[in-house]
Amino acid sequence: MPQLNCRQFNVFTFSFAKFQRMRAVESLLKLFIKKFPAEFPSDKCQMATDAANMMISFVELPKADFSLEVPVENIASATVKAQLSKKCTKVIMKVQFIDKVNIKLEGESEEIRGTQQALEVITSSDIIRSEDYFVFANKFFPRGRDGDQQIGEGKCVKTGFEKNVRISADPSAGVHDRMAMLQIDAKASPFFQEAKLVDYCIEIVGVRSAKDLEWEVINKPFCRDTLKRQLKDLVVTTTHLTNKNNVIISGIHNETAAKTMFKMRDGTEMSVADYYQDKYKMRLNCGLLVVEKRPQGKTFHPIELLDLPRGQRVSHAKTTPMLTEQMIKICQMPPLKLKQEILNQLEKANIRQSAVIQSSGIEIGRRLMKVSGKVLEPPLINYGNDTVQLKPGQGGWKFDMRSQFLKPARIDGDWMFVVFERCTNNQNAKYFVEQISRVANMHGMQLDDRRCRIDEWRADPPVVIENFARAVNNGIKFIMFLTKQKMDDVHHTMKLQEARQGVPTQHLSLQIFNKATGDRGAMMVLGNLVLKTNLKLGGINHEIVVSPTLLRSNPSAKDFVSNMFPKNRMFIGLDVSHAGPMSFAERALNMPAKDPSVVGMSFTLSTITEVRGCYWMQEPRLQTIDRLGEYLLRALELYYATAKRLPDDIVIFRSGLSEGEFRKAIGEVKKAAEHAFPLMQAKNNKKTYDPSMSVIVIQLGSNYRLFQEKSVLYSESKLH
């Protein structure tokens, strides 16, 4: 890696809607570089940019900090002009020198963060500049339609790639030599197809015409809510204006255009339908209106005068069970095919031969990195009455119907099977309860079908909340519930009540229910269900022990489990989950984030497989964990109640932090220990409680991919 003479600048420009911002900013940068050669003496290949607010120059610019401006009439780019307000007269660009980047591969993760950021920008710059890809953070999807897979519901799947730069040990040189590694991983993501908005809505609702669509949405609130969920936050463009405007949808109006009145400037009232007839000579065939929120109030737009542009990803909130199943099938790719797809994506993106890479002096190798790897001896799975020896290369094992759980759960009281919205009849529900109780009892659980109450509930949240509270008051200890869809909205209501009332629940979809009560594969499905039920009710399914085969070849592994998982060691897992990004409308109105972040915590008790967990809410987007000391104290108290002792050693796995935030994990854990440990002194024979603590920061979102060079098990192999 050469030492680059790079200078890093922050470039501040006006804000665009996210889906067009990068294209517009890139066009502006090209314009400024061309019009101001004194400030930018080198060509565009001597500069790299992320088309947001960072620019890296490979030559020193004459000035460190300066501002430039261009009159609007000198801007020819339609992408830029479409985003400017009518009152805008000029665009101002401010360039501020931040730092001189020295390519540094040694040191702590925080110290080499600047190198990673610079290399990320340099390797992305020409991809962004080409405008051949839709760019979402470090993910790239081709703008062209070739290769798109149609999945219905007005959506398609695009296959692209994710790109990262990591600093790691150089396996060809030695563990103390470092190198920069370009990571490429194949990615697939659902996108909205380019279409007329009214045609898209017709497909979603499942009607034949615009008139049918209008009647269904206006007269059926459930249909209107379903369509609103699909349309909310989508960006659409107007079709009746000479200069197309972008509209961010915030909802659907519950009245037609003919019945929606508004005041004109002269004080008279006019319907939306009459307004378009009078001003644009357009007679609306569909009276549906979408709502756009603006700082000055709501604006209504006829649905048939809007287009849905391409390039918008389908968010998690808009996925349906059918779409999820389609995505799973598309993303299932054998290792060799995945490896070839990664190489194809790298070739298409032309990263190695890009002009910016050539100007920087960086070289990107043509071969995948090779590291030494070894296939490990699989463990022994220990149940209450037998063991299962896995075979090399076996990724799973069959759950024998004769196997007893290591610690079978029991329900001391009544339990309930709830059927939502009459998705099955009472006879089928009773048969299912009898079968799952029989299978549970075969594995040692105490799940009595005679103590199960079968009930039908409506899915309305107030009804669910009332019925759940009544069931708890009547002594119900466990609720299994059935819905038509896997992702039914009532799932969230039931899980909220589970957290509030402390009664475990288990969700069952009609598809799984039919398999469990059918003629083919019913026992396997029932077995999988009771595996989950046993854990939910506090049982332990199995434990992992060292296999005899490994002991014969490596006697020192005899004490592996006792050394790795001693009885006095407690494991804790921590993660922080943030709400999805705010909508375009909310960002445009500068609204603060309102959805809280969620902290998840799991911990072991007397044995490694006896796990409990909890979660709590904290301020939106807070990366560090608040109130950790309070919940660490609760976990230690539960550990003591179960094991009758306190742990001497605590190992914490912390997820949800980037490389630059690793030290935060130490600070938050230290603060939590200072709160919890003194309060446990009474249970430590009044001695100071001071266990050893280890914090391991893990990253779940990595795109490392390992491919075995030789398919020979139990041998030294090269991994790519």
C-alpha positions, -999 to +999 in steps of 0.1 A: +000+000+000+016+033-010+017+063+012-009+087-002-006+124-001-044+129+005-061+159+019-096+153+033-123+180+030-158+184+041-181+197+014-214+212+025-243+215+000-280+219+003-301+189+013-319+166-012-343+137-008-322+107-001-330+087-032-317+115-055-292+133-033-261+115-044-267+120-081-274+157-076-244+163-054-221+145-078-235+167-107-228+198-086-193+188-078-185+182-115-199+216-123-179+234-095-146+216-105-151+226-141-161+262-134-134+270-108-100+256-121-081+280-098-095+263-067-095+228-083-064+227-105-065+189-110-091+169-130-119+149-114-098+117-115-074+133-089-103+135-064-125+110-047-159+118-032-188+100-015-212+125-031-224+134+004-201+157+024-166+142+020-140+148-007-104+135-009-079+152-031-047+134-042-030+168-048-028+197-025-054+224-033-043+261-034-067+270-006-077+252+025-111+267+032-132+285+007-167+291-005-180+291-041-213+299-057-231+293-090-262+310-102-291+287-109-292+298-146-258+282-151-269+248-139-280+226-168-284+193-149-321+183-148-314+161-117-302+192-098-328+217-111-356+194-102-346+197-065-343+234-064-372+256-051-386+282-074-372+309-052-336+296-053-312+319-071-278+304-065-261+273-050-233+278-025-206+253-020-183+255+011-151+235+012-134+231+046-101+213+051-103+186+078-071+166+078-042+152+058-048+114+055-019+092+062-025+056+052-020+038+085-024+001+090-010-004+125-026+006+158-059+004+176-091+002+156-099+039+164-064+049+151-068+033+117-104+044+113-093+073+092-075+050+068-106+028+064-128+058+057-104+072+031-102+038+013-140+034+015-144+067-003-117+061-029-130+026-038-166+039-041-160+072-059-161+060-095-190+037-089-210+066-076-197+089-104-208+064-131-245+066-120-248+030-130-259+020-095-284+028-069-263+035-038-275+028-002-247+034+023-222+007+013-246-013-008-248-010-046-276-022-069-276-018-107-299+009-122-306-012-153-334-036-155-314-065-168-313-093-142-343-080-123-365-108-109-402-101-109-419-112-076-453-097-080-470-070-058-454-044-081-420-053-069-388-068-082-355-081-068-322-066-078-289-083-072-259-061-064-231-061-038-220-047-005-185-032-002-163-027+029-126-021+036-111-039+066-076-037+080-064-072+089-033-094+093-016-104+060-018-142+060+009-144+033+035-123+053+029-131+090+006-122+118+024-089+126+021-076+090-011-057+082-029-052+050-061-035+037-087-059+025-115-051+001-146-071+010-172-077-016-204-097-009-233-104-032-266-088-020-302-091-031-329-065-022-365-059-032-373-027-051-405-010-062-410-012-099-414+019-120-451+023-127-481+046-127-491+048-090-527+040-098-517+008-116-495-002-086-524+003-062-547-018-084-523-047-082-518-043-044-555-042-036-563-069-062-591-052-082-596-047-120-601-010-125-595+025-110-632+028-101-631-005-082-600+006-064-617+039-053-647+020-039-626-006-020-603+019-004-630+044+006-655+019+019-632-007+035-609+008+063-588-024+064-581-021+027-572+016+032-549+008+060-531-020+040-526+004+011-515+032+033-488+009+048-475+002+013-475+039+002-464+057+033-430+075+028-428+065-009-415+093-032-437+098-063-435+124-091-463+145-106-472+139-143-495+169-150-468+196-145-441+207-170-415+205-143-422+173-124-423+177-086-414+150-060-441+142-035-435+122-003-466+103+006-477+104+042-511+088+039-543+083+020-573+106+024-605+090+035-627+110+011-628+112-026-616+141-047-652+151-054-660+154-017-628+170-005-632+208-004-605+235+002-605+273+002-592+292-028-573+325-024-604+345-030-622+327-001-644+305-022-645+268-017-638+242-045-635+205-046-602+189-056-619+172-086-633+206-098-599+223-093-581+199-116-610+201-141-609+239-141-571+245-140-557+216-160-588+205-180-585+170-165-614+149-155-603+125-127-613+088-133-602+078-098-611+100-069-584+086-045-561+112-030-528+108-013-517+132+014-484+151+015-473+168+047-456+201+044-446+227+070-475+248+059-500+220+061-514+190+042-516+189+004-538+165-016-527+148-048-549+127-071-534+092-073-538+089-111-516+119-117-485+104-099-458+081-111-437+057-090-401+062-101-376+033-099-348+030-074-368+028-041-361-002-019-389-020-001-385-014+036-391-041+062-424-025+072-437-030+037-428-067+033-455-093+032-453-131+040-453-139+003-425-114-004-404-128+025-407-163+011-397-152-024-367-133-010-356-164+010-357-186-022-338-160-042-311-155-016-305-192-011-272-197-031-248-226-029-212-216-019-197-221-053-224-201-070-221-174-044-183-172-049-188-168-087-215-142-081-191-121-059-164-123-086-190-113-113-201-083-092-165-072-087-159-074-124-190-054-133-183-026-109-148-022-125-133-012-092-097-023-100-095-003-132-113+028-121-097+061-129-097+072-093-079+040-082-053+045-109-047+081-099-044+072-062-016+046-069-035+019-051-034-016-064-062-041-058-052-078-061-070-100-086-072-131-064-092-138-033-073-138+000-062-172+012-061-182+049-054-215+066-084-233+080-093-265+096-126-285+098-132-291+135-145-322+151-183-318+156-195-320+193-216-346+210-252-336+217-264-348+251-301-353+259-316-365+291-315-402+281-292-405+250-266-387+230-262-378+193-228-380+176-227-356+146-208-365+115-182-342+098-199-319+074-233-325+090-249-291+097-278-304+118-293-336+132-327-352+135-345-349+168-353-384+178-389-387+191-376-410+219-351-384+232-359-368+266-351-332+271-322-325+294-344-305+316-381-309+306-404-279+314-437-282+332-468-260+335-481-258+370-516-248+361-538-242+331-527-231+297-546-217+267-548-222+229-563-191+212-577-191+177-577-156+161-604-146+136-618-181+133-590-194+112-598-230+122-627-247+139-629-260+175-625-297+164-592-291+146-579-270+175-587-297+200-570-323+178-539-301+176-538-296+214-540-334+219-512-341+195-488-314+207-494-325+243-487-361+234-454-352+217-444-329+245-450-357+271-429-381+250-399-358+256-405-355+293-425-322+294-457-319+315-481-303+290-516-316+299-542-313+271-570-317+297-558-284+313-559-265+281-587-240+274-595-234+237-609-199+230-616-177+200-605-140+200-609-111+177-576-095+166-586-059+176-559-047+200-583-035+228-600-069+227-567-087+228-555-067+258-587-073+277-588-110+270-551-115+279-556-097+312-587-118+320-568-150+311-539-141+335-564-133+363-579-167+358-546-184+363-534-191+328-496-199+327-490-202+290-508-191+258-502-206+223-521-186+196-530-193+160-532-167+131-537-170+094-505-152+085-469-155+098-465-118+101-500-110+115-503-076+132-518-093+163-483-109+170-470-076+182-500-070+205-496-105+220-459-101+226-464-067+242-489-083+267-464-111+273-439-085+284-464-067+305-481-097+322-451-120+324-470-150+308-451-167+279-467-169+245-460-189+213-472-178+179-483-204+154-493-197+118-521-215+100-496-230+075-476-247+103-508-257+121-521-275+089-488-294+086-489-303+123-524-317+119-519-332+085-509-367+072-473-359+060-445-347+083-467-339+112-444-355+138-414-336+126-434-303+128-448-311+163-412-320+174-399-287+163-427-269+180-421-286+214-384-278+211-394-241+212-421-246+238-398-263+262-373-234+261-401-208+264-413-225+296-378-226+312-366-260+301-333-271+286-334-291+254-298-304+253-262-297+261-229-298+241-200-321+252-167-331+236-170-361+213-150-393+220-134-391+186-118-358+195-107-371+228-089-400+213-070-378+189-065-350+214-067-361+250-061-325+262-096-317+251-110-337+279-115-307+301-125-284+273-161-279+284-153-276+321-125-250+313-145-231+288-178-232+306-170-236+344-200-236+368-188-203+383-187-184+350-216-163+338-221-153+301-240-122+292-250-110+257-259-074+250-273-057+218-290-025+209-316-023+182-326+010+167-359+019+149-358+021+111-348+054+095-372+083+098-395+089+068-387+114+042-416+136+054-403+135+090-368+145+080-381+172+057-400+187+087-370+183+109-389+162+134-369+146+162-366+108+163-394+094+185-392+056+183-371+043+212-341+021+209-344-014+224-317-031+245-317-069+245-299-088+273-294-126+277-275-144+304-267-178+316-276-192+350-263-224+367-254-241+334-243-228+300-276-239+283-299-224+310-305-190+295-328-162+305-333-128+289-349-094+292-351-061+273-358-024+279-363+008+261-340+038+260-336+071+242-338+069+203-305+063+185-285+061+218-255+038+210-244+032+246-266+012+270-285+031+296-296+015+330-272-014+324-263-015+361-300-020+371-304-050+348-270-065+356-281-065+393-314-083+383-294-109+363-270-115+393-299-119+417-315-145+394-282-163+390-278-164+428-314-177+432-308-205+407-272-215+414-271-206+452-238-188+446-225-158+427-203-161+396-166-156+400-161-148+363-183-128+340-179-128+302-199-101+283-205-102+246-214-067+233-229-062+199-241-030+182-209-010+181-186+000+153-148-001+154-146+035+166-168+028+196-151-002+211-139+017+242-175+027+250-182-009+259-156-009+286-169+024+301-205+013+302-197-021+317-174-005+344-202+019+353-227-010+356-204-030+378-199-001+401-237+000+406-244-037+409-215-053+427-217-035+460-254-043+462-246-081+460-222-079+489-248-093+514-252-124+493-214-129+492-210-135+529-206-098+534-173-098+515-165-074+487-179-088+455-153-083+428-155-109+400-132-109+370-149-094+339-141-098+302-158-078+274-158-091+239-171-067+212-187-086+183-200-074+149-229-093+135-232-074+102-199-086+087-197-097+051-168-121+055-174-151+032-153-183+036-150-208+007-132-240+011-105-246-016-105-283-010-135-303-001-115-327+020-126-330+057-101-332+086-072-317+066-055-284+065-073-265+038-071-231+022-101-208+028-109-179+005 
